[in-house]
Amino acid sequence: MKLQSVKERSGLSLITKPKRVKARLWYLYKQNHDPEFRDRLFEIYRLHARKISHSQFHKRPAYGLERSDFEQYGYLGLISAIEGYDPFK
């Protein structure tokens, strides 16, 4: 029988391996459609969406839109992407 390390027994391996945590969140969200898991995924990727929206704000003419408007569009796109993504494909 293989002995497990203290990390593995205590569940700390999930904290120290973020890829496994993300994969587990995706799996749980797609299986249960629980908004809590969607919100956690949103928080993981929120800064990426914000960074992209800020870069688009500076690259494009604003047409009367503010930076916060671009952020909101980015967040709506992120939610849409999370809901439409299929990690099982």
N, CA and C atoms as a LAMMPS dump frame, in Angstrom:
ITEM: TIMESTEP
0
ITEM: NUMBER OF ATOMS
267
ITEM: BOX BOUNDS ff ff ff
-5.0000000000000000e+02 5.0000000000000000e+02
-5.0000000000000000e+02 5.0000000000000000e+02
-5.0000000000000000e+02 5.0000000000000000e+02
ITEM: ATOMS id mol type element x y z
1 1 1 N 0.833 -1.176 0
2 1 2 C 0 0 0
3 1 3 C 0.883 1.247 0
4 2 1 N 0.574 2.175 -0.877
5 2 2 C 1.366 3.393 -0.994
6 2 3 C 0.957 4.377 0.099
7 3 1 N 1.927 4.926 0.782
8 3 2 C 1.654 5.922 1.817
9 3 3 C 1.443 7.281 1.166
10 4 1 N 0.429 7.975 1.607
11 4 2 C 0.162 9.311 1.103
12 4 3 C 0.874 10.338 1.972
13 5 1 N 1.279 11.404 1.326
14 5 2 C 1.918 12.467 2.089
15 5 3 C 0.859 13.224 2.889
16 6 1 N 1.32 14.031 3.826
17 6 2 C 0.416 14.829 4.649
18 6 3 C -0.391 15.766 3.762
19 7 1 N 0.244 16.33 2.72
20 7 2 C -0.461 17.22 1.798
21 7 3 C -1.655 16.524 1.168
22 8 1 N -1.444 15.319 0.651
23 8 2 C -2.512 14.602 -0.039
24 8 3 C -3.634 14.206 0.908
25 9 1 N -3.293 13.805 2.115
26 9 2 C -4.321 13.394 3.077
27 9 3 C -5.168 14.57 3.528
28 10 1 N -4.573 15.746 3.619
29 10 2 C -5.298 16.89 4.161
30 10 3 C -6.017 17.701 3.094
31 11 1 N -5.877 17.328 1.831
32 11 2 C -6.528 18.071 0.781
33 11 3 C -5.737 19.288 0.318
34 12 1 N -4.562 19.483 0.856
35 12 2 C -3.747 20.633 0.466
36 12 3 C -3.234 20.515 -0.959
37 13 1 N -3.257 19.303 -1.512
38 13 2 C -2.788 19.148 -2.887
39 13 3 C -3.674 19.926 -3.85
40 14 1 N -4.963 20.096 -3.515
41 14 2 C -5.841 20.88 -4.379
42 14 3 C -5.491 22.355 -4.334
43 15 1 N -5.03 22.821 -3.198
44 15 2 C -4.661 24.227 -3.07
45 15 3 C -3.332 24.491 -3.779
46 16 1 N -2.413 23.55 -3.697
47 16 2 C -1.096 23.77 -4.277
48 16 3 C -1.061 23.463 -5.764
49 17 1 N -2.108 22.878 -6.318
50 17 2 C -2.167 22.559 -7.742
51 17 3 C -3.382 23.24 -8.357
52 18 1 N -3.242 24.517 -8.751
53 18 2 C -4.399 25.274 -9.227
54 18 3 C -5.046 24.689 -10.469
55 19 1 N -4.292 24.003 -11.344
56 19 2 C -4.907 23.407 -12.53
57 19 3 C -5.935 22.358 -12.13
58 20 1 N -5.637 21.602 -11.086
59 20 2 C -6.581 20.59 -10.625
60 20 3 C -7.824 21.235 -10.029
61 21 1 N -7.635 22.356 -9.355
62 21 2 C -8.772 23.06 -8.767
63 21 3 C -9.677 23.583 -9.874
64 22 1 N -9.098 24.203 -10.908
65 22 2 C -9.896 24.714 -12.012
66 22 3 C -10.636 23.583 -12.71
67 23 1 N -9.94 22.489 -12.961
68 23 2 C -10.584 21.358 -13.634
69 23 3 C -11.743 20.831 -12.807
70 24 1 N -11.561 20.765 -11.519
71 24 2 C -12.633 20.277 -10.641
72 24 3 C -13.818 21.247 -10.638
73 25 1 N -13.548 22.538 -10.61
74 25 2 C -14.631 23.525 -10.663
75 25 3 C -15.414 23.413 -11.964
76 26 1 N -14.696 23.261 -13.086
77 26 2 C -15.381 23.101 -14.365
78 26 3 C -16.272 21.866 -14.342
79 27 1 N -15.728 20.782 -13.828
80 27 2 C -16.487 19.535 -13.775
81 27 3 C -17.74 19.708 -12.914
82 28 1 N -17.589 20.272 -11.73
83 28 2 C -18.728 20.453 -10.829
84 28 3 C -19.769 21.398 -11.419
85 29 1 N -19.311 22.464 -12.07
86 29 2 C -20.265 23.402 -12.647
87 29 3 C -21.067 22.746 -13.772
88 30 1 N -20.384 22.024 -14.643
89 30 2 C -21.079 21.423 -15.776
90 30 3 C -21.989 20.276 -15.341
91 31 1 N -21.644 19.6 -14.262
92 31 2 C -22.494 18.505 -13.786
93 31 3 C -23.718 19.016 -13.037
94 32 1 N -23.547 20.054 -12.233
95 32 2 C -24.606 20.519 -11.331
96 32 3 C -25.282 21.822 -11.762
97 33 1 N -24.642 22.59 -12.639
98 33 2 C -25.145 23.911 -13.045
99 33 3 C -25.447 24.8 -11.835
100 34 1 N -24.595 24.675 -10.828
101 34 2 C -24.741 25.447 -9.597
102 34 3 C -24.112 26.828 -9.8
103 35 1 N -24.87 27.902 -9.571
104 35 2 C -24.321 29.255 -9.761
105 35 3 C -23.104 29.546 -8.885
106 36 1 N -22.987 28.87 -7.763
107 36 2 C -21.822 29.086 -6.886
108 36 3 C -20.531 28.718 -7.615
109 37 1 N -20.542 27.616 -8.353
110 37 2 C -19.347 27.204 -9.084
111 37 3 C -19.085 28.157 -10.251
112 38 1 N -20.153 28.635 -10.9
113 38 2 C -19.986 29.609 -11.976
114 38 3 C -19.357 30.884 -11.429
115 39 1 N -19.799 31.317 -10.258
116 39 2 C -19.245 32.526 -9.645
117 39 3 C -17.774 32.346 -9.287
118 40 1 N -17.416 31.169 -8.83
119 40 2 C -16.006 30.918 -8.502
120 40 3 C -15.146 30.923 -9.757
121 41 1 N -15.664 30.331 -10.847
122 41 2 C -14.935 30.374 -12.116
123 41 3 C -14.827 31.816 -12.617
124 42 1 N -15.89 32.586 -12.448
125 42 2 C -15.873 33.99 -12.858
126 42 3 C -14.766 34.735 -12.12
127 43 1 N -14.642 34.509 -10.825
128 43 2 C -13.611 35.2 -10.044
129 43 3 C -12.208 34.797 -10.485
130 44 1 N -12.045 33.555 -10.917
131 44 2 C -10.728 33.111 -11.389
132 44 3 C -10.334 33.851 -12.658
133 45 1 N -11.286 34.014 -13.588
134 45 2 C -10.988 34.594 -14.899
135 45 3 C -11.341 36.075 -15.021
136 46 1 N -11.88 36.676 -13.993
137 46 2 C -12.34 38.064 -14.038
138 46 3 C -11.219 39.042 -14.413
139 47 1 N -10.053 38.864 -13.843
140 47 2 C -8.956 39.801 -14.122
141 47 3 C -8.504 39.718 -15.578
142 48 1 N -8.605 38.523 -16.172
143 48 2 C -8.266 38.392 -17.596
144 48 3 C -9.252 39.198 -18.441
145 49 1 N -10.534 39.068 -18.128
146 49 2 C -11.556 39.808 -18.874
147 49 3 C -11.37 41.313 -18.695
148 50 1 N -11.022 41.711 -17.502
149 50 2 C -10.809 43.14 -17.239
150 50 3 C -9.62 43.675 -18.028
151 51 1 N -8.548 42.903 -18.062
152 51 2 C -7.357 43.318 -18.795
153 51 3 C -7.658 43.449 -20.289
154 52 1 N -8.391 42.497 -20.836
155 52 2 C -8.75 42.554 -22.255
156 52 3 C -9.655 43.752 -22.529
157 53 1 N -10.617 43.98 -21.649
158 53 2 C -11.531 45.111 -21.873
159 53 3 C -10.792 46.447 -21.795
160 54 1 N -9.818 46.551 -20.918
161 54 2 C -9.036 47.802 -20.835
162 54 3 C -8.205 48.002 -22.095
163 55 1 N -7.623 46.921 -22.603
164 55 2 C -6.834 47.071 -23.826
165 55 3 C -7.727 47.445 -25.005
166 56 1 N -8.936 46.892 -25.063
167 56 2 C -9.868 47.243 -26.132
168 56 3 C -10.345 48.69 -25.999
169 57 1 N -10.494 49.152 -24.783
170 57 2 C -10.891 50.539 -24.55
171 57 3 C -9.864 51.5 -25.139
172 58 1 N -8.584 51.165 -24.993
173 58 2 C -7.528 52.041 -25.49
174 58 3 C -7.306 51.886 -26.996
175 59 1 N -7.658 50.736 -27.564
176 59 2 C -7.437 50.494 -28.99
177 59 3 C -8.554 51.048 -29.864
178 60 1 N -9.768 51.124 -29.353
179 60 2 C -10.93 51.461 -30.168
180 60 3 C -11.467 52.848 -29.819
181 61 1 N -12.159 53.45 -30.756
182 61 2 C -12.845 54.7 -30.408
183 61 3 C -13.964 54.399 -29.41
184 62 1 N -14.106 55.231 -28.419
185 62 2 C -15.038 54.946 -27.32
186 62 3 C -16.498 55.175 -27.696
187 63 1 N -16.779 56.051 -28.644
188 63 2 C -18.163 56.37 -29.034
189 63 3 C -19.017 56.729 -27.828
190 64 1 N -18.452 57.467 -26.905
191 64 2 C -19.2 57.907 -25.73
192 64 3 C -19.245 56.885 -24.606
193 65 1 N -18.608 55.739 -24.781
194 65 2 C -18.578 54.727 -23.721
195 65 3 C -17.414 54.985 -22.779
196 66 1 N -17.592 54.627 -21.542
197 66 2 C -16.526 54.769 -20.554
198 66 3 C -15.811 53.434 -20.368
199 67 1 N -14.713 53.482 -19.667
200 67 2 C -13.952 52.265 -19.401
201 67 3 C -14.804 51.228 -18.674
202 68 1 N -15.629 51.675 -17.751
203 68 2 C -16.473 50.741 -17.003
204 68 3 C -17.486 50.045 -17.911
205 69 1 N -17.92 50.717 -18.975
206 69 2 C -18.816 50.078 -19.937
207 69 3 C -18.107 48.924 -20.637
208 70 1 N -16.857 49.159 -21.015
209 70 2 C -16.075 48.097 -21.641
210 70 3 C -15.883 46.93 -20.672
211 71 1 N -15.655 47.242 -19.397
212 71 2 C -15.518 46.174 -18.395
213 71 3 C -16.793 45.347 -18.309
214 72 1 N -17.938 46.015 -18.302
215 72 2 C -19.211 45.292 -18.213
216 72 3 C -19.412 44.379 -19.411
217 73 1 N -19.07 44.864 -20.608
218 73 2 C -19.165 44.012 -21.791
219 73 3 C -18.218 42.817 -21.672
220 74 1 N -17.045 43.062 -21.138
221 74 2 C -16.093 41.967 -20.937
222 74 3 C -16.619 40.933 -19.96
223 75 1 N -17.238 41.405 -18.872
224 75 2 C -17.78 40.48 -17.87
225 75 3 C -18.962 39.689 -18.428
226 76 1 N -19.8 40.351 -19.237
227 76 2 C -20.915 39.629 -19.871
228 76 3 C -20.384 38.557 -20.819
229 77 1 N -19.336 38.902 -21.56
230 77 2 C -18.712 37.921 -22.449
231 77 3 C -18.113 36.765 -21.677
232 78 1 N -17.52 37.061 -20.535
233 78 2 C -16.931 36.006 -19.706
234 78 3 C -18.007 35.056 -19.187
235 79 1 N -19.11 35.602 -18.704
236 79 2 C -20.198 34.751 -18.218
237 79 3 C -20.74 33.89 -19.349
238 80 1 N -20.904 34.483 -20.504
239 80 2 C -21.383 33.736 -21.665
240 80 3 C -20.407 32.615 -22.035
241 81 1 N -19.117 32.92 -21.972
242 81 2 C -18.102 31.913 -22.289
243 81 3 C -18.105 30.784 -21.266
244 82 1 N -18.248 31.117 -20.002
245 82 2 C -18.285 30.089 -18.958
246 82 3 C -19.489 29.179 -19.155
247 83 1 N -20.637 29.779 -19.429
248 83 2 C -21.85 28.975 -19.596
249 83 3 C -21.808 28.136 -20.873
250 84 1 N -21.121 28.62 -21.904
251 84 2 C -21.097 27.889 -23.173
252 84 3 C -19.936 26.916 -23.319
253 85 1 N -18.954 27.002 -22.455
254 85 2 C -17.772 26.145 -22.576
255 85 3 C -18.101 24.718 -22.172
256 86 1 N -17.613 23.765 -22.945
257 86 2 C -17.808 22.355 -22.631
258 86 3 C -16.445 21.71 -22.404
259 87 1 N -16.053 21.506 -21.153
260 87 2 C -14.727 20.941 -20.884
261 87 3 C -14.618 19.464 -21.265
262 88 1 N -15.728 18.846 -21.592
263 88 2 C -15.713 17.417 -21.923
264 88 3 C -15.457 17.166 -23.399
265 89 1 N -15.404 18.208 -24.224
266 89 2 C -15.125 18.035 -25.654
267 89 3 C -13.648 17.895 -25.901
